[in-house]
Amino acid sequence: MDTIRASSKGQIVIPKAIREALDIRSGTELNVELLPGEGFKVTIRAANHAAHVARLAGSLAPRASKGRYAGLSDDEAVALAVREDDARVRAYARRGRRGRR
């Protein structure tokens, strides 16, 4: 059994072995339940994949009706958007490297 200590802000660190075993990463949502007279229980909150997909679909909706995304299937539009974003990030990185020479 691992022992942990709370910080002055009430924060605790989940031991690395437990984080790895439960695949807890940055952004993972956890539920905390008070157990009267015993302490508390922490469980991993179930991911809401439907809400995540809806947010992604909403972000692509304005692009679907016009421009280069018109007439493409959903998979093709997403692939094109990812390629364009990838190219944008690479171009930005190249500009940054040139300035450091």
C-alpha positions as CSV (number, residue, x, y, z in Angstrom):
1,M,0.0,0.0,0.0
2,D,1.3,3.5,-0.9
3,T,1.0,6.4,1.4
4,I,0.4,9.9,0.0
5,R,0.3,13.3,1.5
6,A,-2.0,16.3,0.8
7,S,-0.5,19.6,-0.1
8,S,-1.4,22.9,1.5
9,K,-4.0,23.3,-1.2
10,G,-5.5,19.9,-0.5
11,Q,-4.0,18.4,-3.7
12,I,-2.8,14.8,-3.7
13,V,-0.6,12.9,-6.2
14,I,-1.8,9.5,-7.4
15,P,1.2,7.2,-7.4
16,K,2.7,6.5,-10.8
17,A,2.1,2.7,-10.7
18,I,-1.6,3.3,-10.1
19,R,-1.9,6.0,-12.8
20,E,-0.2,3.6,-15.3
21,A,-2.3,0.6,-14.2
22,L,-5.6,2.5,-14.6
23,D,-4.4,4.6,-17.7
24,I,-5.0,7.9,-15.9
25,R,-3.6,10.7,-17.9
26,S,-3.8,14.5,-17.9
27,G,-7.4,15.5,-18.4
28,T,-8.9,12.2,-17.1
29,E,-12.0,13.0,-15.1
30,L,-12.4,11.4,-11.7
31,N,-15.4,11.1,-9.4
32,V,-14.9,11.6,-5.7
33,E,-17.4,10.3,-3.2
34,L,-17.4,11.0,0.6
35,L,-17.7,7.9,2.7
36,P,-19.0,9.1,6.1
37,G,-16.7,8.1,8.9
38,E,-14.3,6.3,6.5
39,G,-12.7,8.7,4.1
40,F,-13.4,9.1,0.4
41,K,-13.5,7.0,-2.7
42,V,-12.1,8.0,-6.1
43,T,-13.3,6.3,-9.3
44,I,-12.6,7.1,-13.0
45,R,-15.5,8.9,-14.7
46,A,-16.8,7.0,-17.7
47,A,-15.9,8.8,-20.9
48,N,-18.8,10.4,-22.8
49,H,-17.7,9.5,-26.4
50,A,-20.9,10.7,-27.9
51,A,-20.4,14.2,-26.6
52,H,-16.8,14.2,-27.8
53,V,-17.9,13.2,-31.3
54,A,-20.7,15.8,-31.3
55,R,-18.2,18.5,-30.5
56,L,-15.9,17.4,-33.3
57,A,-18.8,17.2,-35.8
58,G,-19.9,20.7,-34.7
59,S,-16.4,22.1,-35.4
60,L,-16.4,20.7,-38.9
61,A,-20.0,21.7,-39.8
62,P,-19.2,25.3,-41.0
63,R,-16.7,23.9,-43.4
64,A,-19.0,21.3,-44.9
65,S,-21.2,23.6,-46.9
66,K,-18.6,25.6,-48.7
67,G,-15.1,25.6,-50.1
68,R,-12.9,22.7,-50.6
69,Y,-14.9,20.5,-48.1
70,A,-18.1,20.6,-50.2
71,G,-19.0,17.3,-51.7
72,L,-16.6,15.3,-49.7
73,S,-17.6,12.4,-47.5
74,D,-17.1,12.9,-43.7
75,D,-14.0,10.7,-43.7
76,E,-12.5,12.6,-46.7
77,A,-13.3,16.0,-45.1
78,V,-11.7,15.0,-41.8
79,A,-8.6,13.6,-43.6
80,L,-8.2,16.8,-45.6
81,A,-8.6,19.0,-42.5
82,V,-6.0,17.0,-40.7
83,R,-3.5,17.2,-43.6
84,E,-4.0,21.0,-43.9
85,D,-3.5,21.4,-40.1
86,D,-0.4,19.3,-40.3
87,A,1.0,21.3,-43.1
88,R,0.2,24.5,-41.2
89,V,2.0,23.3,-38.0
90,R,5.1,22.1,-40.1
91,A,5.3,25.5,-41.8
92,Y,5.1,27.3,-38.5
93,A,7.9,25.1,-37.1
94,R,10.1,25.8,-40.1
95,R,9.6,29.5,-39.7
96,G,10.7,29.2,-36.0
97,R,13.8,27.3,-36.8
98,R,15.0,29.8,-39.5
99,G,14.8,32.6,-36.9
100,R,17.2,30.8,-34.5
101,R,20.1,30.4,-36.8
